[in-house]
């Protein structure tokens, strides 16, 4: 029995829901209400009615007849509206004020009705003001017109398009002057009754679904009123898409070219970013203005001949938003991202902060702007703004997610590149050290081989010279041992080694060899690679002086210049052969220069007008 009761209860609820969903509303007046609501939703997002009692107060030069006629109108309308009351009020805060002016105040020029109307909002809510002019009261239909205006204030909207050739109604646009002359008719009374019944909004949702064809009829009438190609009016986005795409690609190409030019001319990062941002925002403003203007030109149905090709209000709003609001924000985002990249090392933390700066920070700025703009707006406007905010939030979150994902892979790739470059740099440093050590170790055996040959050649002929050469050779080895592991030495120390070497060779050659060393005091303490002078002098002895029978002269000059050091060795021996200089010693000098200075040092030689070999070392870099 209990299960049966539950089943019946379930069926009853389902039937009730089905009955609510399938409730059929009468065509009159709901078809007209749907049409009226369509015109409101395009501008404000929802229907707007009085949500409190309408308290009427008369002011100015009115008569008892005026009061009685208006009271009659208020009584009639109060009987129509179920959810609010309409009455006279002597309180200080009325929300409908009717002011009667005397003969001295005239109706504004070209005004169709015998009154003017304004609406505003203060701390107490909506306040409507109707101004009545003395000379218009002579019209026999004056009180009918005033009744229509008060009734119209209960729901101040107009039929959008269909009713221009339709019945007379207080909801007709002002293009039909009869809406100020005819008395309030039954169709309009039926509309006001439904609007001010409980549950109106729920019924309106049902009516929007039931009378969907009304929206299609309005759309078709809009199209027919346009003297344009029907396809372009029905599909403005499709018509605009390709031109905008090509224009955007062209602007991107221009921006890339401008960026390349700016990167060369402007070295400051912030200034370069600002110029690129301004150029990009300028091109973006052109795209936005053209899109909005062209779209409006295609779709605005009323007075399209008066619609300009470029909307000036769009130009102003786009310029203010992009250059006054967005440009400073771009600088702020740039500053935040630079700080993120410099201060943080964790890729996931960087990515998370990029997501927050791209998504939540712009959204917070948008919310603040929304609060400022909507602070004095109606509730219906605010509700529509909330829907817009939700769409903006989803859009920003999508952009932030895509950007965070791209940034994650960029950070990952950048870290891998830095890690690989560090490893390669360490390997290059180790290789350079090994090559330097290898070259230095190659010099000593080469020189030792030549010196021992000289000692051996003198051992049987001149014991004194042999002893002198052996002692000089011992001094050379002391020099080498004391500097083991060093890569550089002073010019003075290298010259001492060269003197010891030349003294050994002079002992061997006797009067056939003479040498001169020229070096000023300002160059003696300069650092140069070890063993870079001795091979040059050794080459002059081995391949130059030893090949001639006449007296050989070797001159070593070291000079300090503005850029660095100049070294040259001059001898009167045989000329250098064509092409590269032969000899193991000179190749070693070349390698030492390359490893120590790169392209900042140069080895050069010549045979005329005087045979010489020299080294130029640039120490300014």
C-alpha positions in Angstrom: 0.0 0.0 0.0 2.9 2.3 0.9 4.6 1.7 -2.4 1.3 2.4 -4.2 1.0 5.8 -2.5 4.6 6.7 -3.5 3.9 5.7 -7.1 0.7 7.8 -7.2 2.6 10.8 -5.7 5.4 10.4 -8.3 2.8 10.3 -11.1 1.0 13.3 -9.7 4.3 15.3 -9.6 5.3 14.2 -13.1 1.8 15.1 -14.4 2.0 18.5 -12.7 5.4 19.2 -14.2 4.2 18.1 -17.6 1.1 20.2 -17.3 3.3 23.2 -16.5 5.6 22.6 -19.4 2.8 22.1 -21.8 0.7 25.0 -20.6 -0.8 26.8 -23.5 -1.2 30.5 -23.3 -3.8 32.5 -25.3 -2.5 34.2 -28.5 -4.0 37.5 -27.3 -2.3 39.2 -25.5 0.7 36.9 -25.1 1.9 37.2 -28.7 2.1 41.0 -28.3 3.8 40.6 -24.9 6.5 38.4 -26.5 7.1 41.0 -29.2 7.3 43.8 -26.7 9.7 41.8 -24.5 12.0 41.2 -27.6 12.5 44.9 -28.0 13.4 45.3 -24.3 15.7 42.3 -24.1 17.9 43.7 -27.0 18.7 46.8 -24.9 18.3 45.9 -21.2 18.2 42.1 -21.0 14.9 41.8 -19.1 11.4 43.3 -18.9 11.1 46.3 -16.6 7.9 47.1 -14.6 7.0 49.0 -11.4 8.0 46.9 -8.4 6.3 49.2 -5.8 3.2 51.4 -5.5 2.9 54.2 -8.0 2.5 57.4 -5.9 1.2 60.3 -8.0 1.5 63.9 -7.1 0.3 67.0 -9.0 2.2 70.2 -9.1 2.0 73.5 -10.8 -1.0 75.3 -12.3 -3.6 72.5 -12.3 -7.4 72.7 -11.8 -10.0 70.6 -10.1 -11.1 69.3 -13.4 -7.5 68.2 -14.1 -7.4 66.4 -10.7 -10.7 64.6 -11.3 -9.7 63.4 -14.7 -6.4 62.1 -13.5 -8.1 60.5 -10.5 -10.5 58.7 -12.9 -7.4 57.5 -14.9 -5.6 56.3 -11.7 -8.7 54.4 -10.5 -9.1 52.7 -13.9 -5.4 51.7 -14.0 -5.4 50.6 -10.3 -8.2 48.2 -11.2 -6.1 46.7 -14.0 -2.8 46.2 -12.0 -3.0 43.3 -9.5 0.5 43.4 -8.0 0.8 47.2 -7.4 -1.4 50.1 -6.3 -1.8 53.4 -8.2 -3.0 56.4 -6.2 -2.6 60.0 -5.3 0.0 60.7 -2.6 0.7 63.7 -0.6 4.0 62.3 0.7 7.3 64.1 0.0 8.7 61.2 -2.0 6.3 60.5 -4.9 7.5 58.5 -7.9 5.2 60.0 -10.5 5.1 63.8 -10.7 2.7 65.6 -13.1 3.5 69.3 -13.4 1.0 71.7 -15.1 2.6 74.8 -16.6 1.0 78.2 -17.2 0.8 80.2 -20.4 4.4 81.4 -20.3 5.9 77.9 -20.7 5.6 76.5 -24.2 5.8 72.9 -25.4 9.3 72.1 -26.8 9.5 72.5 -30.6 8.5 69.6 -32.8 7.2 67.5 -29.9 4.3 65.3 -31.0 2.5 64.9 -27.7 0.9 67.6 -25.5 3.4 66.7 -22.7 7.1 65.8 -22.2 8.3 63.0 -20.0 11.6 62.2 -18.2 12.6 59.2 -16.1 15.4 59.0 -13.5 16.6 57.1 -10.5 17.6 58.3 -7.0 18.1 56.7 -3.6 14.3 55.9 -3.4 14.2 54.2 -6.8 12.5 55.2 -10.1 11.0 58.7 -10.5 9.0 59.7 -13.6 8.1 63.3 -14.4 5.4 64.4 -16.9 5.2 68.0 -18.0 1.8 69.3 -19.2 1.5 72.6 -21.2 -1.4 75.1 -20.9 -2.0 75.7 -24.6 -2.3 71.9 -25.3 -5.2 71.5 -22.9 -7.4 73.2 -25.5 -7.2 69.9 -27.5 -10.5 67.9 -27.0 -8.4 64.7 -26.8 -6.0 66.1 -24.2 -7.2 63.9 -21.3 -7.2 60.8 -23.5 -3.6 61.5 -24.4 -2.7 62.0 -20.8 -4.4 58.8 -19.8 -2.4 57.0 -22.5 0.8 58.4 -21.2 0.2 57.4 -17.6 -0.8 53.9 -18.8 2.3 53.7 -21.0 4.5 54.5 -18.0 3.4 51.2 -16.4 5.4 49.5 -19.1 7.3 52.0 -21.2 8.3 50.0 -24.3 7.3 49.9 -27.9 6.6 47.3 -30.5 9.8 46.9 -32.4 8.7 46.5 -36.1 5.6 44.5 -36.8 3.1 47.0 -35.3 4.0 49.9 -37.6 1.2 48.8 -39.9 -0.8 47.2 -37.1 -3.6 48.2 -34.6 -3.5 51.5 -32.7 -1.7 51.0 -29.4 0.0 52.9 -26.6 3.0 50.7 -27.3 3.3 51.9 -30.9 6.4 53.9 -31.8 5.9 57.7 -32.1 5.9 57.4 -35.9 2.2 56.6 -35.5 0.6 59.8 -34.0 -2.7 58.0 -33.2 -1.1 56.6 -30.1 -1.6 59.9 -28.4 -5.2 60.5 -29.5 -7.2 57.2 -29.2 -8.5 56.1 -25.8 -7.0 53.2 -24.0 -8.2 50.1 -25.8 -9.0 46.6 -24.6 -6.0 44.9 -26.2 -3.6 47.2 -24.3 -5.5 46.7 -21.1 -5.2 43.0 -21.4 -1.4 43.3 -21.8 -1.1 45.5 -18.7 -3.3 43.0 -16.7 -1.0 40.1 -17.6 2.2 42.0 -16.9 1.0 42.9 -13.4 -0.3 39.4 -12.5 1.6 37.2 -10.0 3.9 34.6 -11.8 4.3 36.8 -14.9 7.9 36.0 -15.5 7.3 32.2 -15.4 4.5 32.6 -17.9 6.8 34.8 -20.1 9.3 32.0 -20.3 6.6 29.7 -21.5 5.3 32.3 -24.0 8.8 32.8 -25.5 8.9 29.1 -26.4 5.3 28.9 -27.5 5.5 32.0 -29.8 9.0 31.6 -31.1 7.8 32.5 -34.6 7.4 36.1 -33.4 11.2 36.4 -33.2 11.6 35.0 -36.7 8.9 37.4 -38.0 10.8 40.3 -36.5 14.1 39.2 -38.1 12.4 38.8 -41.5 10.9 42.3 -41.3 14.3 43.7 -40.4 15.8 42.1 -43.4 13.0 43.3 -45.7 13.5 46.9 -44.5 17.1 46.8 -45.6 18.0 47.8 -49.1 20.8 45.3 -49.1 21.7 41.9 -50.4 19.7 39.4 -48.3 22.6 37.0 -47.8 24.9 39.7 -46.5 22.2 40.9 -44.0 21.5 37.4 -42.8 25.2 36.4 -42.5 27.2 39.5 -41.6 29.8 37.6 -39.6 30.5 35.3 -42.6 30.9 38.3 -44.8 33.2 40.1 -42.4 35.4 37.1 -41.5 37.7 36.7 -44.5 38.5 40.5 -44.9 39.2 40.7 -41.1 41.4 37.6 -41.3 43.5 38.9 -44.2 43.7 42.4 -42.6 44.9 40.8 -39.3 47.5 38.7 -41.0 48.8 41.8 -42.9 49.0 43.7 -39.7 50.9 40.9 -38.0 53.3 40.9 -40.9 53.8 44.7 -40.5 54.3 44.3 -36.7 57.0 41.7 -37.2 58.8 43.9 -39.7 58.6 46.9 -37.3 59.8 44.8 -34.4 62.9 43.7 -36.4 63.7 47.3 -37.2 63.1 48.5 -33.6 65.2 45.7 -32.1 68.2 47.1 -33.9 67.6 50.8 -33.1 66.2 50.6 -29.6 68.2 48.9 -27.0 66.1 49.5 -23.9 63.7 46.6 -23.3 60.9 48.7 -21.7 60.9 51.3 -24.5 61.0 48.7 -27.2 58.1 46.9 -25.6 56.1 50.1 -25.3 56.6 51.0 -29.0 55.6 47.5 -30.1 52.5 47.5 -27.8 51.4 50.9 -29.1 51.8 49.8 -32.7 49.9 46.5 -32.0 47.1 48.4 -30.2 46.8 50.9 -33.1 46.3 48.1 -35.6 43.9 46.3 -33.2 41.8 49.4 -32.9 41.5 49.6 -36.7 40.3 46.0 -36.9 37.8 46.5 -34.1 36.4 49.8 -35.5 36.0 48.3 -39.0 34.4 45.2 -37.6 31.8 47.0 -35.5 31.1 49.7 -38.1 30.7 47.2 -41.0 28.6 44.9 -38.8 26.3 47.7 -37.8 26.0 49.0 -41.4 24.9 45.5 -42.5 22.5 44.8 -39.6 20.9 48.0 -38.4 17.5 48.1 -40.0 16.3 51.6 -39.1 17.4 54.5 -41.3 20.4 52.7 -42.7 21.1 55.6 -45.1 21.9 57.7 -42.0 24.4 55.1 -40.6 28.0 56.2 -41.3 30.6 53.8 -42.6 32.6 54.5 -39.5 30.9 54.8 -36.1 32.5 57.7 -34.2 31.3 56.4 -30.8 33.1 53.2 -31.5 36.3 55.1 -32.4 36.1 57.0 -29.1 35.3 54.0 -26.9 37.9 51.8 -28.6 40.6 54.4 -28.3 39.9 55.1 -24.7 39.8 51.3 -23.8 42.9 50.3 -25.7 45.2 53.2 -25.1 44.0 54.5 -21.7 43.0 51.3 -20.0 44.6 48.4 -21.8 48.1 49.9 -22.5 49.0 50.5 -18.8 47.7 47.1 -18.0 50.0 45.6 -20.6 52.9 47.3 -18.9 51.8 45.9 -15.6 51.5 42.4 -16.9 54.9 42.7 -18.6 56.5 43.9 -15.3 54.9 41.0 -13.4 56.1 38.4 -15.9 59.6 39.7 -15.9 59.7 39.5 -12.1 58.3 36.0 -12.3 61.0 34.9 -14.8 63.9 36.5 -12.9 63.0 35.6 -9.3 61.5 32.1 -9.6 63.2 28.9 -10.7 60.4 26.4 -10.4 58.7 25.8 -13.8 55.4 24.9 -12.2 55.3 28.0 -10.0 56.2 30.2 -13.0 53.4 28.6 -15.1 50.8 29.0 -12.3 51.7 32.7 -11.9 51.5 33.2 -15.6 48.0 31.6 -15.5 46.9 33.9 -12.7 48.3 37.1 -14.3 46.7 36.3 -17.6 43.3 35.1 -16.3 42.5 36.4 -12.9 44.2 39.8 -12.9 42.4 41.1 -16.1 39.2 39.6 -14.7 39.6 41.5 -11.4 40.1 44.7 -13.4 37.0 44.0 -15.4 35.0 43.4 -12.3 36.1 46.7 -10.8 35.2 48.5 -14.1 31.8 46.7 -14.0 31.1 47.9 -10.4 31.9 51.5 -11.4 29.7 51.4 -14.5 26.8 49.5 -13.0 26.7 51.3 -9.6 23.7 53.5 -10.7 22.1 51.1 -13.1 18.9 49.2 -12.8 18.7 45.6 -11.5 17.9 44.3 -14.9 21.0 45.8 -16.3 23.1 44.4 -13.5 21.8 40.9 -14.1 22.7 41.2 -17.8 26.1 42.4 -16.7 26.6 39.3 -14.6 25.9 37.2 -17.6 28.5 39.2 -19.6 31.0 38.9 -16.7 30.6 35.1 -16.7 31.3 34.9 -20.4 34.4 37.2 -20.0 35.6 35.0 -17.1 35.3 31.8 -19.2 37.1 33.5 -22.2 39.9 34.7 -20.0 40.3 31.3 -18.3 40.6 29.7 -21.8 43.2 32.2 -22.9 45.1 31.9 -19.6 45.1 28.1 -19.9 46.4 28.1 -23.4 49.1 30.7 -22.5 50.1 28.8 -19.4 50.5 25.6 -21.4 52.6 27.3 -24.0 54.7 29.0 -21.3 55.3 25.7 -19.6 56.9 24.2 -22.7 58.8 27.4 -23.4 60.2 27.4 -19.8 61.0 23.7 -20.1 62.8 24.1 -23.4 64.7 27.2 -22.1 65.9 25.3 -19.1 67.1 22.4 -21.3 69.0 24.9 -23.6 70.6 26.6 -20.6 71.6 23.3 -19.1 73.1 22.0 -22.4 74.9 25.3 -22.9 76.4 25.1 -19.4 77.6 21.6 -20.1 79.1 22.6 -23.4 80.8 25.6 -21.8 82.3 23.4 -19.1 83.5 20.9 -21.8 85.0 23.8 -23.9 86.8 25.1 -20.8 88.2 21.7 -20.0 89.3 21.2 -23.6 91.0 24.6 -23.7 92.9 23.8 -20.5 94.0 20.4 -21.8 95.1 22.0 -25.1 97.1 24.7 -23.3 98.7 22.1 -21.1 99.5 20.0 -24.1 101.1 22.9 -26.1 103.2 24.0 -23.1 104.4 20.5 -22.6 105.4 20.2 -26.3 107.6 23.4 -26.2 110.0 22.2 -23.6 111.0 18.8 -25.2 111.4 20.6 -28.5 113.8 23.2 -27.1 115.6 20.6 -25.0 116.3 18.6 -28.1 117.9 21.5 -29.9 119.9 22.6 -26.8 121.3 19.1 -26.2 122.3 18.9 -29.8 124.2 22.1 -29.4 126.0 20.9 -26.2 126.9 17.6 -27.9 128.4 19.4 -30.9 130.7 21.5 -28.6 131.7 18.7 -26.1 134.8 17.6 -28.0 135.9 21.0 -29.1 135.3 23.6 -26.4 134.8 22.4 -22.8 134.3 26.0 -21.4 131.4 26.7 -23.8 129.9 23.3 -23.1 129.9 24.0 -19.4 128.4 27.5 -20.0 125.6 26.1 -22.2 124.8 23.4 -19.6 124.5 26.0 -16.8 122.3 28.2 -19.0 120.1 25.2 -19.8 119.8 24.5 -16.1 118.6 28.0 -15.5 116.0 27.5 -18.2 114.7 24.4 -16.5 114.5 26.2 -13.2 112.3 28.8 -14.9 110.0 26.1 -16.3 109.7 24.2 -13.0 108.9 27.3 -10.9 106.0 28.1 -13.2 104.5 24.7 -13.5 100.7 24.8 -13.8 100.5 28.5 -14.8 99.1 29.6 -18.1 100.4 33.2 -18.2 103.6 35.0 -17.3 104.9 38.6 -17.4 106.8 40.0 -20.3 109.8 40.5 -18.1 109.9 36.8 -17.1 109.5 35.7 -20.7 112.4 38.0 -21.7 114.6 36.4 -19.1 113.9 33.0 -20.6 114.6 34.4 -24.1 117.9 35.9 -23.0 119.0 32.5 -21.5 118.1 30.7 -24.7 119.9 33.3 -26.9 123.0 33.1 -24.7 123.0 29.3 -25.2 122.7 29.8 -29.0 125.3 32.6 -28.9 127.8 30.2 -27.2 127.2 27.7 -29.9 127.5 30.1 -32.9 130.1 32.4 -31.4 130.6 35.6 -33.4 128.1 34.5 -36.0 125.2 35.5 -33.8 124.3 38.9 -32.3 120.9 39.8 -30.6 119.2 42.9 -29.4 116.1 43.1 -27.0 114.1 46.3 -26.9 111.3 46.6 -24.3 110.3 49.7 -22.2 109.4 49.5 -18.6 105.7 50.1 -19.2 105.3 46.8 -20.9 107.4 44.6 -18.6 104.6 43.8 -16.2 102.0 43.0 -18.8 100.6 39.4 -18.8 101.1 37.2 -21.8 100.8 33.4 -22.5 103.9 31.4 -21.3 106.4 30.2 -23.9 105.1 32.6 -26.6 108.3 34.5 -27.2 110.9 31.7 -27.1 109.5 29.9 -30.2 109.6 33.1 -32.3 113.3 33.6 -31.4 114.0 29.9 -31.8 112.5 29.9 -35.3 114.7 32.9 -36.3 117.8 30.9 -35.2 116.9 27.5 -36.6 115.4 28.5 -39.9 117.1 31.9 -40.5 120.6 32.5 -38.9 121.8 28.9 -39.0 121.3 28.8 -42.8 123.7 31.7 -43.6 127.5 32.0 -43.4 127.5 35.7 -42.6 126.9 37.3 -39.3 123.3 36.8 -38.1 121.5 39.6 -36.2 118.2 39.0 -34.2 116.2 41.9 -32.9 113.3 41.4 -30.4 111.0 44.5 -29.9 108.0 44.6 -27.5 105.9 47.8 -27.5 102.8 48.7 -25.5 100.1 50.5 -27.6 96.6 52.0 -26.9 94.9 48.7 -27.9 97.4 46.2 -26.4 100.8 44.8 -27.1 102.9 44.6 -30.3 105.7 41.9 -30.5 108.1 41.5 -33.4 111.2 39.5 -34.1 113.5 40.7 -36.9 116.4 38.7 -38.4 118.6 38.8 -41.5 118.4 35.0 -42.2 116.7 33.3 -45.1 113.2 34.4 -46.1 110.0 32.8 -45.0 108.6 30.3 -47.6 105.4 31.1 -49.4 102.1 30.2 -47.7 101.9 29.3 -44.0 105.0 29.5 -41.9 106.5 26.1 -41.4 108.0 24.9 -38.2 106.5 23.2 -35.1 107.3 26.2 -32.8 105.3 28.8 -34.8 102.3 26.5 -35.0 102.4 26.2 -31.3 102.5 30.0 -30.9 99.5 30.3 -33.3 97.5 27.7 -31.2 98.4 29.5 -27.9 97.1 32.8 -29.3 93.9 31.2 -30.6 93.1 29.5 -27.3 94.1 32.5 -25.1 92.6 35.4 -27.1 90.4 34.0 -29.9 90.2 36.6 -32.8 91.7 39.4 -30.6 95.2 38.3 -31.4 97.0 38.0 -34.8 100.2 36.3 -36.0 101.7 37.9 -39.1 105.0 37.8 -41.0 106.7 39.4 -44.0 110.0 39.2 -46.1 110.1 42.7 -47.5 111.4 45.3 -47.0 112.7 43.5 -43.9 112.2 40.0 -42.7 110.1 40.0 -39.6 107.4 38.0 -37.7 105.1 39.7 -35.3 102.2 39.3 -32.8 99.4 41.8 -32.2 97.3 41.4 -29.0 94.2 43.5 -28.5 93.5 43.9 -24.8 90.8 46.5 -25.1 87.9 44.0 -25.4 
